[in-house]
Amino acid sequence: MVDLSTRRRLGGSDVEVAPLGFGGNVLGNLYAEVPEEEALDTVVAAYETGIRFFDTAPLYGHGLSEHRMGHVLRRYPRDSYVLSTKVGRLLKPHGKVPPPRLPASQGGIFTGELPFQPVFDFTYDAIIRSVEDSLQRLGTNRLDVVLIHDADEWTHGAGIGERLEEVRTGALPALNRLRDEGVIRAFGAGVNQAEACECLLDIGPFDCFLLAGRYTLLEQGALDGLLPRCEREQVSIILGAPFNSGILATGAVPDARYNYQPAPEEVKDHVRRIEEICLAHKVSLPAAALQFPLGHPAVATVIPGAKSRAEAESNARLMTAAIPPAFWRDLKTGGLSREDAPTPE
């Protein structure tokens, strides 16, 4: 069981977050369209359950998630919640119907998005403009956390070296300036690879990383390098995609998703074995998936998405569900979790 009233600081900043946050990718119509009123009510429900950390990005629905989240959050006192968004893609109007489709690694996983094309740009001027644009879409005068989005090899392939140089010479100076001016309070990066976080740490200091899906009930490779380094250097992890983009919420169903794609059979087999232990201990698979990352001291918060009031309320219940210590032990003895993975108390 996780105490949702506790707070953990993001790196060396003064930003504090609760163990459970809200990931706004679904508000951008991830995989399928979410009706407007339902999307707005989802954010309301999240706030009503006590969630006070909200993350979004220009990419999500090509501005749609920011619009929806800002529309709701403006009704609440600004100091009552922590707001995070991302930089690295500028939204350019494309004027095409239907809009051009992007590969999954570049964000082509949204439907019914706004008529803008995301264009990668990590240069100084682009970062300043991106923050200004996000402030307008969100309807606020400051951001608590800003994350450099997808500066990783998974997205850019052989071009990652050039992108990292843009981050070093452009994004980092811009974000430091914005923090000095009080426009933002903390900054980091949002990526899909643990190795990418270490590459970024090699070129400059960060408060935090939003790591999507790389430290979960299903995979713990981040224990080899990133998480110990984060502890040493006082860098916090915001754990995104705790369900590995679907399969740890749905179980190994025929159409389960993993890493934003149909789940491979070997992944489904691994999850089936976890489900057997869940059944033996009467533990919900998604509850275990939400709580597991918080066992590591470098993980400050976990931010699942939600597309309805019911899902937002369910996430809060799952995070506070009781899980016996024997469940975590059986995962390890069964070879389904690493022996060196710290588990929630």
Legacy VTK file of the C-alpha trace (Angstrom):
# vtk DataFile Version 3.0
C-alpha trace
ASCII
DATASET POLYDATA
POINTS 345 float
0.000 0.000 0.000
1.330 3.440 -0.961
0.616 6.553 1.104
-0.545 9.154 -1.424
-0.016 12.006 1.021
3.789 11.648 1.016
5.975 13.902 -1.122
9.322 13.400 -2.815
11.497 16.213 -4.187
12.536 16.275 -7.830
16.325 16.324 -7.778
17.827 19.484 -6.393
14.773 21.605 -7.183
12.084 22.778 -4.773
9.377 20.866 -6.678
7.722 18.132 -4.629
5.439 15.456 -6.036
3.166 12.757 -4.636
3.681 9.067 -5.497
0.815 9.066 -8.011
0.530 11.547 -10.852
-1.427 11.869 -14.078
0.015 11.212 -17.531
-1.716 13.261 -20.209
-0.905 11.247 -23.327
-4.356 9.651 -23.453
-5.936 13.126 -23.435
-4.329 13.569 -26.853
-6.417 10.685 -28.241
-3.755 8.008 -27.870
-4.811 5.072 -30.102
-8.467 6.194 -30.115
-10.503 9.377 -29.766
-11.685 10.391 -26.294
-14.825 12.571 -26.360
-14.149 16.114 -25.211
-16.422 16.111 -22.162
-15.125 12.718 -21.089
-11.522 13.882 -21.397
-12.185 16.994 -19.333
-14.058 15.016 -16.682
-11.112 12.623 -16.434
-8.837 15.482 -15.367
-11.461 16.660 -12.867
-11.713 13.143 -11.439
-7.942 12.887 -11.120
-7.823 16.138 -9.154
-10.720 15.003 -6.966
-8.879 11.784 -6.064
-6.007 13.901 -4.739
-3.629 13.809 -7.704
-1.566 16.989 -7.824
1.048 16.226 -10.479
-0.069 16.549 -14.096
2.164 15.870 -17.091
1.438 16.648 -20.735
3.289 17.516 -23.959
2.756 19.373 -27.244
3.092 16.023 -29.043
0.045 14.496 -27.344
-2.717 15.060 -29.845
-0.540 17.803 -31.386
-1.605 20.307 -28.752
-4.913 18.716 -27.798
-3.744 17.307 -24.450
-2.342 20.670 -23.350
-5.568 22.437 -24.312
-7.723 19.937 -22.436
-5.543 19.819 -19.339
-5.204 23.583 -19.126
-8.949 24.059 -19.582
-9.598 22.038 -16.425
-6.658 23.022 -14.250
-7.348 26.736 -14.648
-10.311 26.345 -12.298
-8.056 25.280 -9.409
-5.579 27.377 -7.387
-2.308 27.427 -9.342
-0.212 26.599 -6.285
-2.310 23.513 -5.545
-0.784 21.356 -8.304
2.470 20.685 -10.138
2.319 21.073 -13.925
4.783 19.505 -16.345
5.103 19.699 -20.112
7.767 19.085 -22.737
9.931 20.798 -25.333
11.773 19.625 -28.429
8.926 19.637 -30.936
7.359 22.764 -32.366
3.818 22.466 -33.700
3.464 23.737 -37.271
0.050 24.043 -38.976
-0.042 21.628 -41.924
-3.375 22.430 -43.611
-3.753 18.860 -44.824
-6.790 16.589 -44.443
-6.158 13.891 -43.413
-2.957 14.923 -41.633
0.321 13.224 -42.539
1.063 10.166 -40.417
4.222 9.813 -38.370
6.004 6.576 -37.442
5.230 5.306 -33.922
8.688 6.299 -32.655
7.963 9.913 -33.624
4.460 10.075 -32.207
2.245 8.654 -34.920
0.018 6.985 -32.330
-2.652 9.664 -31.949
-5.948 10.023 -33.769
-8.275 12.980 -34.193
-5.360 15.266 -33.349
-5.286 19.016 -33.916
-4.142 20.211 -37.381
-0.472 20.655 -36.519
2.657 18.757 -37.489
5.266 18.251 -34.733
8.737 19.271 -35.935
11.824 18.354 -33.923
13.927 21.319 -32.820
16.161 21.379 -29.721
17.801 24.728 -30.473
17.814 27.637 -28.034
15.209 29.757 -29.838
12.929 26.776 -30.410
12.941 25.860 -26.715
12.006 29.410 -25.716
9.213 29.457 -28.281
7.988 25.998 -27.292
7.617 27.052 -23.659
5.805 30.246 -24.692
3.426 28.258 -26.906
2.724 25.746 -24.136
2.013 28.514 -21.635
-0.639 29.831 -23.998
-2.223 26.432 -24.693
-2.283 25.652 -20.971
-3.446 29.120 -19.978
-0.868 29.614 -17.248
2.032 31.969 -16.577
4.544 29.398 -15.354
5.482 25.738 -15.563
6.778 23.689 -12.680
8.653 21.110 -14.747
9.816 21.160 -18.374
11.165 18.019 -20.013
13.223 17.699 -23.201
11.140 15.250 -25.211
12.516 12.164 -26.970
16.192 13.071 -27.222
16.997 9.374 -27.542
18.331 6.884 -30.049
14.980 5.061 -30.121
13.529 8.131 -31.814
16.448 9.546 -33.814
18.572 6.527 -34.680
21.905 7.480 -36.220
21.052 11.173 -35.893
21.109 11.128 -32.092
24.612 12.646 -31.864
23.507 15.772 -33.696
20.400 16.035 -31.538
22.390 15.739 -28.319
24.665 18.545 -29.485
21.557 20.701 -30.006
20.496 19.835 -26.472
23.908 20.774 -25.084
24.237 24.082 -26.942
20.575 25.063 -27.205
18.076 23.379 -24.925
20.118 23.368 -21.724
21.105 27.078 -21.858
17.489 27.990 -22.678
16.065 25.972 -19.802
18.599 27.374 -17.362
17.606 30.887 -18.436
13.902 30.119 -18.014
14.546 28.697 -14.549
16.560 31.762 -13.564
13.662 33.951 -14.734
11.115 31.950 -12.707
9.176 30.758 -15.755
10.006 27.152 -14.822
11.107 25.584 -11.542
12.807 22.364 -12.654
13.811 20.658 -15.848
14.748 17.251 -17.162
14.033 15.006 -20.107
11.329 12.575 -21.149
12.683 9.545 -23.005
12.018 5.883 -23.750
15.481 4.511 -22.960
17.424 4.333 -19.704
20.636 4.658 -21.692
19.399 7.959 -23.111
19.160 9.407 -19.609
22.794 8.552 -18.971
23.861 10.127 -22.263
22.045 13.293 -21.262
23.634 13.294 -17.807
27.005 13.191 -19.540
26.342 16.585 -21.159
24.745 18.510 -18.315
22.889 18.490 -14.982
19.205 17.571 -14.780
16.676 17.555 -11.954
14.704 14.597 -13.241
13.896 12.208 -16.060
10.513 11.018 -17.176
11.443 7.464 -18.088
8.684 5.749 -20.051
8.309 2.053 -19.388
11.902 1.114 -18.676
11.592 0.351 -14.972
8.463 -1.689 -14.473
7.158 -4.968 -13.149
8.100 -6.368 -16.555
11.621 -4.998 -17.031
14.301 -3.675 -14.685
17.361 -3.070 -16.841
17.613 0.469 -15.449
19.047 -1.080 -12.273
22.308 -1.757 -14.109
23.369 1.838 -14.569
20.800 4.596 -14.549
19.087 4.186 -11.196
22.284 3.871 -9.120
23.658 6.919 -10.952
20.478 8.870 -10.229
20.866 8.094 -6.541
24.484 9.241 -6.573
23.789 12.452 -8.486
20.442 13.293 -6.820
18.371 12.992 -9.970
14.757 11.870 -9.693
12.787 9.527 -11.924
9.225 10.213 -12.974
8.074 6.789 -14.121
5.822 7.010 -17.159
4.024 4.139 -18.901
4.029 1.921 -15.762
1.824 -0.543 -17.653
4.396 -0.726 -20.493
1.803 1.036 -22.675
-0.911 -1.495 -21.928
-0.038 -5.090 -21.186
0.454 -4.670 -17.410
-3.028 -3.179 -17.183
-4.868 -5.581 -19.480
-2.844 -8.703 -18.892
-1.711 -10.953 -21.731
-4.881 -10.587 -23.796
-4.677 -11.261 -27.555
-4.486 -7.571 -28.509
-2.219 -6.489 -25.621
0.190 -3.651 -26.356
3.802 -3.362 -25.292
5.999 -0.364 -26.106
3.140 1.153 -28.145
3.059 -1.896 -30.452
1.295 -5.308 -30.391
2.997 -7.312 -27.626
5.388 -10.076 -28.754
4.575 -13.601 -27.603
7.613 -13.798 -25.302
6.402 -10.685 -23.484
2.910 -12.138 -23.187
4.360 -15.361 -21.763
6.292 -13.406 -19.124
3.163 -11.486 -18.138
1.110 -14.697 -17.950
3.571 -16.037 -15.384
3.281 -12.808 -13.363
-0.511 -13.139 -13.555
-0.289 -16.629 -12.056
1.501 -15.236 -8.993
-1.007 -12.379 -8.805
-3.812 -14.938 -8.750
-2.117 -16.976 -6.038
-1.825 -13.926 -3.782
-5.127 -12.311 -4.826
-3.222 -9.274 -6.088
-4.361 -7.123 -8.978
-1.798 -7.047 -11.820
-2.244 -3.308 -12.465
-1.964 -2.566 -8.734
1.359 -4.401 -8.606
2.502 -2.600 -11.758
1.693 0.827 -10.318
3.289 0.220 -6.940
6.420 -1.674 -7.970
8.543 1.247 -9.290
8.089 3.222 -6.074
10.169 0.675 -4.206
13.256 2.316 -5.657
14.347 5.501 -3.850
15.195 7.284 -7.114
11.595 7.009 -8.333
9.659 10.054 -7.161
6.293 9.396 -8.791
4.443 7.112 -11.178
2.180 8.685 -13.806
-0.280 6.360 -15.523
-2.671 7.740 -18.088
-6.445 7.616 -17.889
-9.183 8.198 -20.455
-12.223 8.256 -18.181
-13.344 9.163 -14.687
-13.523 5.459 -13.866
-9.897 4.898 -14.894
-8.653 7.931 -12.964
-10.452 6.768 -9.823
-9.252 3.212 -10.369
-5.612 4.310 -10.510
-5.929 5.860 -7.054
-7.512 2.692 -5.654
-4.879 0.469 -7.243
-2.044 2.549 -5.835
-3.407 2.196 -2.304
-4.298 -1.505 -2.524
-2.585 -3.772 0.001
0.023 -6.126 -1.488
1.613 -8.754 0.786
5.428 -8.937 0.971
5.199 -12.600 -0.041
3.978 -11.537 -3.474
7.158 -9.604 -4.187
9.266 -12.466 -2.827
7.552 -14.986 -5.084
8.189 -12.818 -8.137
11.894 -12.939 -7.362
12.084 -16.639 -6.541
10.156 -17.339 -9.742
12.693 -15.411 -11.791
10.089 -12.803 -12.793
11.702 -9.872 -11.005
15.345 -9.102 -10.387
16.753 -10.031 -7.002
18.287 -6.574 -6.598
15.025 -4.726 -7.331
13.853 -2.951 -4.168
10.163 -3.491 -3.543
7.561 -1.298 -1.819
7.361 -1.649 1.942
LINES 1 346
345 0 1 2 3 4 5 6 7 8 9 10 11 12 13 14 15 16 17 18 19 20 21 22 23 24 25 26 27 28 29 30 31 32 33 34 35 36 37 38 39 40 41 42 43 44 45 46 47 48 49 50 51 52 53 54 55 56 57 58 59 60 61 62 63 64 65 66 67 68 69 70 71 72 73 74 75 76 77 78 79 80 81 82 83 84 85 86 87 88 89 90 91 92 93 94 95 96 97 98 99 100 101 102 103 104 105 106 107 108 109 110 111 112 113 114 115 116 117 118 119 120 121 122 123 124 125 126 127 128 129 130 131 132 133 134 135 136 137 138 139 140 141 142 143 144 145 146 147 148 149 150 151 152 153 154 155 156 157 158 159 160 161 162 163 164 165 166 167 168 169 170 171 172 173 174 175 176 177 178 179 180 181 182 183 184 185 186 187 188 189 190 191 192 193 194 195 196 197 198 199 200 201 202 203 204 205 206 207 208 209 210 211 212 213 214 215 216 217 218 219 220 221 222 223 224 225 226 227 228 229 230 231 232 233 234 235 236 237 238 239 240 241 242 243 244 245 246 247 248 249 250 251 252 253 254 255 256 257 258 259 260 261 262 263 264 265 266 267 268 269 270 271 272 273 274 275 276 277 278 279 280 281 282 283 284 285 286 287 288 289 290 291 292 293 294 295 296 297 298 299 300 301 302 303 304 305 306 307 308 309 310 311 312 313 314 315 316 317 318 319 320 321 322 323 324 325 326 327 328 329 330 331 332 333 334 335 336 337 338 339 340 341 342 343 344
